[in-house]
Amino acid sequence: MSTPASGAGASGIPPPRKTEPEVTGRVPSAHSWPTHLRATLVLIVLSILVTGFAYPVVVTEIAQVINPYGANGSLLYFPNGTVAGSALVAQNTDAPYLFWERPSLTDYNTTLGTDTPPGPSDPALVNETLAYMAQYGYYTVNASVPFWLVSASGSSVDPDLTPEAVLVQIPRVSMNTNLSEVNLTALVNAHIVNPVAPFVGVAYVDVLELDLALLPMIGR
């Protein structure tokens, strides 16, 4: 007696094949442009939230804890408590009883760019030096004008001068304040900031800080 073939029914007829269900409608593609557009918009929104809001808030809060003076703009104050400016930005000071800052090619405007400052042989610097000596030379005897006192800085608003460029102004300040040159020299020396390590930078004086310390001494 013969046996039925494998997979066949008792009658010897094979069972019907299973067919896949018919797909109705259209399956959205993972690479369709609406999918990419939605992902792009989500990425843009997240980037704005992280870089435009979260990061600045976190960095500002950390700075307020670590260095609140610098985080608030390194502000300096007049003796009466009003804001005089920032220790990082020079001001146009031409009063004869104050120490003068470096010249500015932008009139100390922090919103303007500037070209490269003139070099030692630049005619603009030579003319500026001669003009400065015509006004300043009256107060000096056998004194040369330091380069920093007649040349603009790279930013044109640098408030710092080398000690030599400040000390050479003492005769003028002394004549217009009736303070002795000895007292003024001690004041300048107290405001000299030396480099953190030898041969790393130069010693400097923040002239705005120096002038604010001078005002109470002359009753202003």
C-alpha positions in Angstrom: 0.0 0.0 0.0 1.5 3.4 -1.0 1.8 6.3 1.4 0.8 9.8 0.5 3.5 12.2 -0.6 4.9 14.5 2.1 2.8 17.6 2.6 -0.3 16.1 0.8 -3.6 15.6 2.4 -5.2 12.2 3.0 -6.7 12.3 -0.5 -3.2 12.9 -2.0 -4.1 16.4 -3.0 -1.5 19.0 -1.8 -2.8 21.9 0.5 -3.3 25.3 -1.1 -0.3 27.7 -0.8 -0.5 30.6 1.6 -0.6 33.9 -0.3 0.7 37.2 1.1 -2.0 39.7 2.0 -2.5 42.3 -0.6 -1.0 45.7 0.5 -3.5 48.5 0.2 -2.4 52.1 0.2 1.2 53.5 0.1 3.8 52.9 2.8 5.7 56.1 3.6 9.4 56.0 2.7 12.0 56.7 5.3 13.8 58.9 2.8 10.9 61.1 1.7 11.3 64.8 1.8 8.7 65.5 4.6 10.7 63.2 6.9 14.0 65.0 6.1 12.3 68.4 6.5 10.9 67.5 9.9 14.2 66.2 11.1 16.0 69.3 9.9 13.5 71.6 11.7 13.9 69.6 14.9 17.7 69.9 14.7 17.5 73.7 14.0 15.2 74.3 17.0 17.4 72.1 19.3 20.6 73.9 18.1 19.0 77.3 18.8 17.9 76.3 22.3 21.3 74.8 23.2 23.7 77.3 21.7 21.5 80.4 21.9 20.0 80.0 25.4 21.2 77.0 27.5 24.9 77.5 26.8 25.1 81.3 27.4 23.0 80.9 30.6 25.3 78.1 32.0 28.5 79.9 31.1 27.2 83.2 32.5 26.3 81.6 35.8 29.6 79.8 36.1 31.5 83.1 35.3 29.4 84.9 38.0 30.6 82.4 40.5 34.3 82.2 39.4 35.0 85.8 38.4 32.0 88.2 38.9 34.3 91.2 38.3 35.2 90.1 34.8 31.8 88.7 34.0 30.2 92.1 34.7 32.5 93.9 32.3 35.5 94.8 34.6 33.8 98.0 35.6 35.6 100.8 37.3 34.0 103.5 39.4 34.5 107.2 40.2 35.0 108.1 43.9 31.2 109.0 44.1 30.3 105.5 43.1 29.2 106.1 39.5 30.6 103.9 36.7 33.6 105.4 35.0 34.1 102.7 32.4 35.7 99.4 31.9 39.3 98.5 32.9 39.5 96.9 29.4 38.7 100.0 27.3 40.6 103.2 27.1 39.0 106.6 27.1 39.8 109.9 25.5 41.5 111.7 28.3 43.2 115.0 27.6 42.9 116.8 30.9 46.4 118.1 31.8 46.1 117.0 35.4 45.5 113.3 34.4 47.7 110.7 32.8 47.0 110.3 29.1 46.3 107.0 27.4 47.4 105.7 24.0 46.1 107.5 21.0 43.2 105.9 19.1 42.6 105.7 15.4 38.8 105.3 16.1 38.5 108.0 18.8 38.1 105.2 21.3 35.0 103.9 19.7 34.7 100.2 20.4 32.2 99.6 17.5 34.6 100.6 14.7 37.4 98.6 13.2 40.8 99.9 12.5 43.7 99.4 10.2 47.1 98.2 11.3 48.7 100.7 13.6 51.6 102.7 12.0 55.0 101.3 12.4 58.1 103.2 13.7 59.0 104.6 10.2 55.4 105.3 9.1 55.0 109.0 8.2 51.7 109.1 10.1 53.5 108.1 13.3 56.3 110.6 12.7 53.8 113.4 12.3 51.8 112.3 15.3 55.0 112.2 17.4 56.0 115.8 16.3 52.5 117.0 17.1 52.6 115.3 20.5 56.0 116.8 21.3 54.7 120.3 20.4 52.1 119.9 23.1 53.9 117.6 25.5 57.5 118.7 25.1 57.0 121.8 27.2 56.7 119.7 30.3 59.8 117.5 29.7 63.5 118.1 29.8 65.8 115.9 27.8 63.1 113.2 27.6 62.1 111.1 24.6 58.6 110.0 24.0 58.1 106.3 24.4 56.6 104.5 21.3 53.5 103.4 23.2 52.6 107.0 24.0 52.3 108.0 20.4 51.2 104.8 18.7 47.7 103.2 18.6 47.2 99.7 19.8 45.9 96.9 17.6 42.4 97.4 18.9 42.8 101.2 19.2 41.1 101.1 22.7 43.9 99.4 24.7 44.0 101.1 28.1 47.5 99.9 29.0 50.8 101.7 28.7 54.3 100.6 29.5 55.6 102.1 32.8 58.1 104.3 30.8 55.2 105.9 28.9 53.5 106.7 32.1 56.5 107.9 34.1 57.5 110.4 31.4 54.2 112.2 32.0 54.8 112.9 35.7 56.3 116.4 35.2 53.1 117.5 33.4 50.8 116.0 36.0 52.9 117.4 38.8 52.8 120.9 37.4 49.0 120.8 37.0 48.1 119.1 40.3 50.7 120.5 42.7 51.5 117.0 43.7 55.2 116.2 44.1 56.9 114.0 41.5 58.0 111.7 44.3 54.3 111.1 45.3 53.3 110.6 41.7 56.1 108.2 41.0 55.1 106.1 44.0 51.5 106.1 42.7 52.6 104.9 39.3 54.8 102.2 40.7 51.9 100.9 42.8 49.9 100.4 39.6 52.5 98.6 37.6 51.4 95.1 36.7 54.4 92.7 36.0 54.2 89.7 33.7 53.1 86.4 35.3 56.5 84.9 34.3 59.8 86.3 33.0 59.8 87.0 29.2 56.1 86.4 29.0 54.6 89.8 28.0 55.7 93.2 29.4 55.0 95.2 32.4 52.1 97.6 32.0 49.9 100.2 33.8 46.2 100.5 33.3 45.9 104.3 32.8 42.2 104.5 33.6 42.7 102.7 36.9 45.7 105.0 37.6 43.6 108.2 36.9 40.8 107.0 39.1 43.3 106.5 41.9 44.7 110.0 41.2 41.4 111.9 41.4 40.9 111.7 45.2 44.5 112.9 45.7 43.7 116.1 43.8 40.2 116.6 45.3 38.2 115.7 42.2 
